[in-house]
Amino acid sequence: QDKNGTLWFGGSKGISSFDGKKFTCYTEEQGLVDDAVSCLLFDKSDNLWIGTNGGVSKFDGKEFVSYTTEEGLVADGIWGMAEDKKGNIWFTTQQGICKYTGTTFESYTKNEGLLNNDCRSMIIDKEDNVWTTSYGAGLNEFDGKTFTYFTEKEGLTINTVWSLMEDKAGNIWIGSDGGGVCKYSCKSFSHYTYKKGMGYTVMSIFEDKDKNTWIGAYAN
């Protein structure tokens, strides 16, 4: 939802906006870099960033500006996006993560310290630390200089992490592919699994205005 209250949706055939009365659709014909949309992000200036299978587009309400590996992205398939306190836009891909400063791209891969390059979900916490999943290997926390790792050894239920969320209290919620949910708080983990009523594979986590945590999951 943008500052005017317009709702925006992404799917396999581009993006759509709904102003309460009508839908407006945008595809490659209007300037989108690719029609297969994976994620959306509004930055502090109310620009809409659209992550796709073929790169990322920025939409200011009038025109699209697009970026691919030719401009410096680490890979064209975008899985997640987040904005830090400095206004940098971060992207996750299956070839590592990437930061766009407004002029240049900076890439981080296993060579720079990631557990592996298959990074899907991403959040930036209240302290401006970048959290990214490395699918099958665990979780990375990056403070801008060094990486800290969280795996089964440190307390994760399983290393196949799928989704992330920081709640209003600063706890990090971690949804996994096969191990339910972990909550990281005060440097320790709490576990919520299928036997405790939690779906097995957790695709999404959300906190509402009343501080309730909602979890989208399915059981095998």
Secondary structure, DSSP 4 states (H G I P E B T S, - for coil): --TT--EEEEETTEEEEE-SS-EEEE-GGGT-S-S-EEEEEE-TT-PEEEEETTEEEEE-SS-EEEE-TTTT-S-S---EEEE-TTS-EEEEETTEEEEE-SS-EEEE-GGGT-S-S----EEE-TT--EEEEETTTEEEEE-SS-EEEE-TTTT-S-S-EEEEEE-TTSPEEEEEBSS-EEEEETTEEEEE-GGGT--SEEEEEEE-TT--EEEEEE--
